[in-house]
Amino acid sequence: MTVSAGAGVADDTGPYDLIRRRILSGHWSAGNVLTSSGIAAEQGTSRSPIRDALNRLEYEGLVEKAPGGFLVRVRSAEEILEICDARIALDSAAATKAARQASELDLARLDHLLEQADGADVPARLEIDRQFHHAVRTAGRNATISRLLDGLETQLAAYDSTSTAEPENLAIILDEHRAILAAIRDGDGERAGSTMTAHQTRARDLRIATLARRVDGPS
C-alpha cells in the first residue's frame, strides 16, 4: 500500500519527528510506501527536508528504499527475536550496573515513577514504564548501553504487543519493576540483572506471540 499523507492536516512538527512518530504509533504500518512528494504536499514544504528525514530514518532501520519512495520496514519474526534478545542482554547489563552505581537521586526517581504508575491510566502507564527503563539505564552510568538500547527500542516500537496494555499485564509489569528496583536498592547486581532478564524475556515472548497471531490470522 502506498501512502503519501496522514490525516490531511498540516503538522507543526519537523519532518523527521513527524514521520518517525507516525511510524512508531502505527499510523503508517510495516509495508506502507512513503513518498517524499506526498508528504511534502501535505506539510506544505519542499521535498528536500522530507528526503533528508527519510534518509535519517533509513539509517535508524525504520524505513528502506523502495521503488517510488521508502518502504516502512517489514521485519521477520526472526529479526524481531534477534533484536529482543540483544535488548534483553543490554537491559540486564544496565540493571546490573545500576545496582552498583545508582545514587540516592536515581533511587528517588525510580521510586517516584513506580508511585506514579500505581493507579495511572493505560497511556500514562505505558509512558511511565518506558521512563522507568530509561531511569535504570541512567543509573547504570553507561552511555553506550543507553544509546544502543535507544536504537533497539526504536526498531521494536512498531511491533509492540497489544497484550502489553492489558490490565493484567500492566499489574505484572509493575510488580516486576518493583522487584528490579528492590535489587538495585540492595546493591545486588546479580539479582538486578537476572530480574531484568526475566522481565524483558516475558515482554519478548508477548511480542513474538502477537506477531505469530498476525501472521496466522484468526483460527
DOVO-154369 format. One record per residue (C-alpha): x, y, z; residue number from 1; residue in one letter. Coordinates in pm, whole numbers, m for minus. Example, Ala and Ser with C-alpha at 12.3 -4.5 7.8 and 13.67 -1.06 7.14 Angstrom:
<sites>
east:north:up:seq:type
1230:m450:780:1:A
1367:m106:714:2:S
</sites>
This chain:
<sites>
east:north:up:seq:type
0:0:0:1:M
132:344:m94:2:T
58:634:138:3:V
163:991:88:4:S
m2:1177:373:5:A
m157:1143:712:6:G
m489:1289:814:7:A
m463:1560:550:8:G
m388:1830:806:9:V
m54:2008:831:10:A
158:1942:1138:11:D
391:2189:1310:12:D
635:1909:1398:13:T
956:1886:1194:14:G
957:1627:912:15:P
1182:1379:1091:16:Y
983:1384:1417:17:D
652:1376:1232:18:L
735:1076:1014:19:I
906:890:1296:20:R
610:942:1529:21:R
362:822:1270:22:R
560:505:1206:23:I
612:426:1574:24:L
245:490:1655:25:S
133:254:1380:26:G
m25:534:1175:27:H
196:410:892:28:W
244:37:928:29:S
509:m204:806:30:A
486:m239:428:31:G
346:108:356:32:N
538:308:93:33:V
603:672:184:34:L
664:929:m90:35:T
853:1249:m31:36:S
629:1430:m278:37:S
311:1328:m100:38:G
436:1412:248:39:I
580:1741:124:40:A
246:1835:m31:41:A
62:1751:289:42:E
301:1951:503:43:Q
331:2243:263:44:G
709:2214:243:45:T
972:2122:m13:46:S
1078:1766:m81:47:R
1436:1818:36:48:S
1373:1813:415:49:P
1136:1517:370:50:I
1403:1322:181:51:R
1658:1411:449:52:D
1420:1285:717:53:A
1353:959:531:54:L
1726:903:478:55:N
1782:951:851:56:R
1502:705:930:57:L
1658:458:688:58:E
1980:479:889:59:Y
1778:405:1205:60:E
1625:99:1042:61:G
1264:222:1032:62:L
1237:253:653:63:V
1418:122:347:64:E
1440:245:m10:65:K
1177:106:m244:66:A
1054:182:m598:67:P
873:513:m581:68:G
976:605:m230:69:G
1060:445:103:70:F
906:132:250:71:L
820:120:620:72:V
1045:m169:707:73:R
893:m512:744:74:V
1078:m735:989:75:R
1056:m1111:1012:76:S
986:m1289:1338:77:A
1350:m1399:1339:78:E
1475:m1041:1312:79:E
1246:m926:1592:80:I
1362:m1213:1810:81:L
1726:m1116:1748:82:E
1657:m753:1841:83:I
1466:m860:2153:84:C
1748:m1087:2265:85:D
2002:m808:2219:86:A
1778:m578:2421:87:R
1747:m837:2700:88:I
2125:m870:2728:89:A
2185:m494:2733:90:L
1899:m413:2972:91:D
2026:m683:3208:92:S
2373:m529:3197:93:A
2225:m185:3264:94:A
2035:m313:3568:95:A
2347:m486:3700:96:T
2542:m164:3667:97:K
2260:38:3824:98:A
2277:m180:4135:99:A
2643:m80:4171:100:R
2624:281:4055:101:Q
2281:420:4148:102:A
2278:740:4353:103:S
2013:840:4603:104:E
1870:1068:4336:105:L
1845:774:4093:106:D
1663:567:4353:107:L
1427:853:4434:108:A
1347:896:4064:109:R
1272:524:4025:110:L
1057:528:4339:111:D
863:826:4207:112:H
795:655:3874:113:L
653:347:4045:114:L
434:565:4263:115:E
304:741:3952:116:Q
235:411:3778:117:A
10:284:4054:118:D
m340:391:3950:119:G
m243:572:3628:120:A
m444:519:3310:121:D
m312:295:3033:122:V
m136:557:2813:123:P
30:709:3120:124:A
134:365:3244:125:R
299:277:2915:126:L
492:606:2915:127:E
594:562:3280:128:I
713:209:3206:129:D
931:345:2927:130:R
1069:613:3159:131:Q
1144:351:3426:132:F
1373:161:3191:133:H
1546:481:3085:134:H
1595:575:3450:135:A
1754:234:3521:136:V
1994:288:3231:137:R
2077:636:3354:138:T
2153:491:3696:139:A
2389:241:3531:140:G
2613:523:3403:141:R
2694:364:3068:142:N
2613:593:2777:143:A
2700:331:2515:144:T
2448:81:2654:145:I
2183:353:2672:146:S
2246:463:2314:147:R
2232:107:2179:148:L
1910:39:2369:149:L
1751:355:2230:150:D
1817:223:1880:151:G
1680:m123:1957:152:L
1364:22:2112:153:E
1308:234:1803:154:T
1327:m76:1582:155:Q
1084:m267:1804:156:L
827:7:1864:157:A
622:m72:1553:158:A
592:m431:1676:159:Y
478:m364:2031:160:D
242:m628:2159:161:S
m119:m524:2207:162:T
m114:m754:2510:163:S
121:m510:2682:164:T
m165:m270:2754:165:A
m392:m533:2911:166:E
m466:m451:3280:167:P
m344:m791:3397:168:E
m13:m746:3217:169:N
31:m390:3345:170:L
m8:m520:3701:171:A
259:m784:3635:172:I
492:m521:3488:173:I
454:m304:3797:174:L
541:m598:4024:175:D
842:m682:3807:176:E
961:m322:3816:177:H
930:m320:4193:178:R
1144:m635:4210:179:A
1407:m477:3983:180:I
1417:m163:4196:181:L
1445:m368:4515:182:A
1751:m545:4378:183:A
1905:m216:4267:184:I
1839:m59:4606:185:R
2001:m359:4778:186:D
2308:m318:4559:187:G
2265:m675:4434:188:D
2388:m660:4077:189:G
2338:m1029:4003:190:E
1976:m1022:4121:191:R
1905:m695:3941:192:A
2038:m840:3615:193:G
1853:m1169:3643:194:S
1527:m998:3741:195:T
1555:m763:3444:196:M
1630:m1060:3216:197:T
1315:m1238:3331:198:A
1111:m920:3287:199:H
1230:m849:2934:200:Q
1213:m1215:2832:201:T
845:m1216:2918:202:R
798:m895:2713:203:A
978:m1061:2422:204:R
752:m1365:2437:205:D
440:m1146:2435:206:L
567:m959:2130:207:R
651:m1277:1940:208:I
316:m1435:2027:209:A
133:m1127:1898:210:T
336:m1131:1577:211:L
258:m1502:1527:212:A
m114:m1429:1561:213:R
m89:m1154:1296:214:R
82:m1392:1055:215:V
m150:m1687:1119:216:D
m468:m1481:1129:217:G
m781:m1581:1321:218:P
m829:m1950:1375:219:S
</sites>
